[in-house]
């Protein structure tokens, strides 16, 4: 994996969607009021380059003991991965709607990069439950989403071509007027 950006336009399109999906509705488009987990979990995107992004999941936990958490940890992490998968589906859908691509943006979780940890935020022998934060981080491989139909808002070359043409015309005019003065 290389951190070097080779396609700045695609990187900017990914960043536009990734930066706008923090918070708000659940990954399935339901409002916060109708989605029980929305207030206790979220996924945040970090665009590394146009082919890779990192997803940070964070969710609140309440368990009766650490041993109970150990017995259900696999299910808890799988639930977090389902949340992230739904979030990635929403990301792809928003990307296609925003930029009108003719090919689909494919986001695939790199299974070998999944890491998880739990940090207990309250731990008291006098409370029946212990609360904590589950954090799951993973890399996501990005492919597709290159064929933009609606005109790429990050197509700077077109703007630069027009600017270069204007500057060349101004230089020609200045040289002509200077030649006419002689």
C-alpha positions as CSV (number, residue, x, y, z in Angstrom):
1,X,0.0,0.0,0.0
2,X,1.4,3.3,-1.0
3,X,0.3,6.6,0.5
4,X,1.1,8.5,-2.7
5,X,-1.9,10.0,-4.4
6,X,-1.9,9.4,-8.1
7,X,-5.5,10.5,-9.0
8,X,-6.1,13.7,-7.2
9,X,-9.6,14.1,-8.7
10,X,-10.8,10.8,-7.3
11,X,-9.1,11.4,-4.0
12,X,-11.0,14.7,-3.7
13,X,-14.3,13.1,-4.7
14,X,-13.8,10.4,-2.0
15,X,-12.9,13.1,0.6
16,X,-16.0,15.1,-0.2
17,X,-18.3,12.1,0.5
18,X,-16.1,10.9,3.5
19,X,-16.1,14.2,5.2
20,X,-19.9,14.7,4.8
21,X,-20.9,11.3,6.3
22,X,-19.7,11.9,9.9
23,X,-22.6,11.8,12.2
24,X,-26.2,12.3,11.2
25,X,-28.4,9.4,10.1
26,X,-27.7,5.7,10.5
27,X,-25.9,3.9,7.7
28,X,-29.3,2.6,6.4
29,X,-30.7,6.1,6.1
30,X,-33.0,5.9,9.2
31,X,-33.3,8.9,11.4
32,X,-31.6,9.0,14.8
33,X,-34.9,8.6,16.6
34,X,-35.8,5.4,14.8
35,X,-32.3,3.8,15.0
36,X,-31.5,2.5,18.4
37,X,-27.8,2.3,18.0
38,X,-27.2,5.6,16.2
39,X,-26.5,7.6,19.3
40,X,-23.9,5.1,20.6
41,X,-21.9,4.2,17.5
42,X,-20.4,5.8,14.4
43,X,-18.0,5.2,11.6
44,X,-15.5,7.8,10.5
45,X,-13.5,7.7,7.2
46,X,-9.9,8.6,6.7
47,X,-9.0,8.8,3.0
48,X,-5.4,7.6,2.6
49,X,-5.3,7.7,-1.2
50,X,-7.6,7.0,-4.1
51,X,-7.3,3.3,-3.6
52,X,-7.3,2.9,0.2
53,X,-9.2,4.4,3.0
54,X,-9.2,3.7,6.7
55,X,-12.5,3.3,8.6
56,X,-12.7,3.9,12.4
57,X,-15.7,2.5,14.1
58,X,-16.5,3.4,17.7
59,X,-19.4,2.1,19.8
60,X,-20.5,2.2,23.4
61,X,-20.7,-1.0,25.4
62,X,-22.4,-2.0,28.7
63,X,-21.5,-5.4,30.2
64,X,-21.8,-7.0,33.6
65,X,-18.2,-8.2,33.6
66,X,-15.0,-8.5,31.6
67,X,-15.6,-12.3,31.4
68,X,-19.0,-11.7,29.9
69,X,-17.4,-9.4,27.3
70,X,-14.8,-12.0,26.4
71,X,-17.6,-14.5,25.7
72,X,-19.5,-12.2,23.4
73,X,-16.6,-10.3,21.9
74,X,-16.9,-12.1,18.5
75,X,-20.5,-11.1,18.2
76,X,-19.9,-7.5,19.2
77,X,-17.1,-7.2,16.6
78,X,-19.3,-8.8,14.0
79,X,-22.1,-6.3,14.8
80,X,-19.6,-3.5,14.4
81,X,-18.5,-4.9,11.0
82,X,-22.1,-5.1,9.9
83,X,-22.5,-1.4,10.8
84,X,-19.4,-0.6,8.8
85,X,-20.6,-2.6,5.8
86,X,-23.9,-0.7,5.8
87,X,-22.0,2.5,6.2
88,X,-19.8,1.6,3.2
89,X,-22.9,0.8,1.1
90,X,-24.3,4.2,1.9
91,X,-20.9,5.8,1.1
92,X,-21.0,4.1,-2.4
93,X,-24.6,5.2,-3.0
94,X,-23.8,8.8,-2.0
95,X,-20.7,8.8,-4.3
96,X,-22.8,7.6,-7.3
97,X,-25.5,10.2,-6.6
98,X,-23.1,13.1,-6.1
99,X,-20.9,12.5,-9.1
100,X,-23.1,10.4,-11.5
101,X,-20.6,7.7,-12.2
102,X,-21.4,5.1,-14.8
103,X,-19.4,2.5,-12.9
104,X,-20.0,1.6,-9.3
105,X,-17.6,2.5,-6.5
106,X,-16.5,-0.8,-4.9
107,X,-15.4,-0.7,-1.3
108,X,-14.0,-3.9,0.1
109,X,-12.9,-4.4,3.7
110,X,-9.4,-5.8,3.9
111,X,-10.0,-8.6,6.5
112,X,-6.4,-8.9,7.5
113,X,-6.3,-5.3,8.7
114,X,-9.2,-5.4,11.2
115,X,-8.1,-4.5,14.7
116,X,-10.3,-4.1,17.7
117,X,-10.0,-3.0,21.3
118,X,-12.1,-2.2,24.3
119,X,-11.5,0.6,26.7
120,X,-13.6,0.6,29.9
121,X,-14.7,4.0,30.9
122,X,-16.3,3.0,34.2
123,X,-15.2,0.1,36.3
124,X,-16.7,-0.2,39.8
125,X,-17.5,-3.2,41.9
126,X,-20.5,-1.4,43.2
127,X,-22.2,-1.0,39.8
128,X,-24.0,-4.0,38.1
129,X,-22.7,-2.9,34.7
130,X,-19.4,-1.7,33.3
131,X,-19.4,0.7,30.4
132,X,-16.7,1.1,27.8
133,X,-15.9,1.9,24.2
134,X,-15.4,-0.6,21.4
135,X,-13.0,0.6,18.7
136,X,-12.6,-1.3,15.5
137,X,-10.2,0.0,12.7
138,X,-9.8,-1.4,9.3
139,X,-8.5,-0.6,5.8
140,X,-10.9,-0.6,2.9
141,X,-9.8,-1.2,-0.7
142,X,-11.4,1.3,-3.2
143,X,-11.9,0.5,-6.9
144,X,-14.2,1.8,-9.6
145,X,-16.1,5.1,-9.5
146,X,-13.8,6.6,-12.2
147,X,-16.2,7.3,-15.0
148,X,-17.9,10.6,-14.0
149,X,-20.9,11.5,-16.2
150,X,-22.1,14.8,-14.6
151,X,-18.8,16.6,-15.1
152,X,-16.1,16.3,-12.5
153,X,-16.2,19.3,-10.1
154,X,-12.5,18.6,-9.5
155,X,-11.4,18.8,-13.2
156,X,-8.9,21.6,-12.7
157,X,-7.2,20.9,-16.0
158,X,-10.1,22.4,-18.0
159,X,-10.0,25.6,-15.9
160,X,-6.2,25.8,-16.2
161,X,-6.4,25.4,-20.0
162,X,-8.8,28.4,-20.2
163,X,-6.6,30.4,-17.9
164,X,-3.4,29.6,-19.9
165,X,-5.2,30.6,-23.1
166,X,-6.3,33.9,-21.6
167,X,-2.8,34.7,-20.4
168,X,-1.3,33.8,-23.8
169,X,-3.8,36.1,-25.5
170,X,-2.9,38.9,-23.0
171,X,0.8,38.4,-23.7
172,X,0.2,38.5,-27.5
173,X,-1.9,41.7,-27.2
174,X,0.8,43.3,-25.0
175,X,3.5,42.3,-27.5
176,X,1.5,43.7,-30.4
177,X,0.8,47.0,-28.7
178,X,4.5,47.3,-27.8
179,X,5.4,46.6,-31.5
180,X,2.9,49.1,-32.7
181,X,4.4,51.8,-30.4
182,X,7.8,51.4,-32.0
